[in-house]
C-alpha cells in the first residue's frame, strides 16, 4: 500500500495552521475516504484531501471569472 501522497509532490510546500469547524473537518474526512475509494491501494491524508478541495475550488473560481 502506498502512503504519503503529499510528500510525493515535487513543488515546495509551506505548512500552515488553521482552525476548522467540526462540520467542515467531517466533510474533509469524507473527501479523504472518497479519494481512497477512487484510487485503490493509496492512503490519502487530510492534507491531500484539503489540497484536492482547494485546488478544485480555485479552478472553479477562475473558470467562472473567465466566463464573465
C-alpha positions in Angstrom: 0.0 0.0 0.0 1.3 3.4 -0.9 1.3 6.1 1.8 2.4 9.7 2.0 0.9 11.2 -1.2 1.5 14.7 0.0 5.2 14.0 0.3 5.3 12.9 -3.4 4.7 16.4 -4.7 7.7 18.0 -6.4 6.7 21.6 -5.7 7.7 23.4 -2.5 5.1 23.4 0.2 4.6 25.6 3.3 2.9 24.3 6.4 0.1 26.3 7.7 -2.1 26.0 10.8 -5.8 26.9 10.7 -8.9 26.3 12.9 -11.7 24.4 11.1 -15.2 23.9 12.4 -16.0 20.2 13.2 -18.6 20.1 10.3 -16.0 21.2 7.8 -13.5 18.7 9.2 -16.1 15.9 8.8 -16.6 16.9 5.1 -12.8 16.9 4.6 -12.7 13.4 6.1 -15.5 12.2 3.8 -13.5 13.6 0.8 -10.4 11.7 2.0 -12.3 8.5 2.1 -13.7 9.2 -1.4 -10.2 9.8 -2.7 -9.1 6.4 -1.3 -12.1 4.7 -2.9 -11.3 6.3 -6.3 -7.6 5.3 -6.1 -7.4 1.8 -4.6 -4.2 0.9 -2.7 -3.3 4.5 -1.9 -3.7 6.1 1.5 -4.6 9.8 1.4 -4.0 12.1 4.3 -6.3 15.0 5.4 -3.7 17.3 3.8 -4.2 15.5 0.5 -8.0 16.0 0.8 -7.7 19.7 1.7 -5.3 20.3 -1.2 -7.7 18.5 -3.6 -10.6 20.5 -2.4 -8.7 23.8 -2.5 -7.3 23.2 -6.0 -10.8 22.3 -7.3 -12.4 25.4 -5.7 -9.7 27.7 -7.1 -10.1 26.1 -10.6 -13.9 26.6 -10.5 -13.5 30.2 -9.3 -11.0 31.1 -12.0 -13.1 29.3 -14.7 -16.1 31.3 -13.5 -14.1 34.6 -13.7 -13.1 33.8 -17.3 -16.7 33.1 -18.3 -17.7 36.6 -17.2 
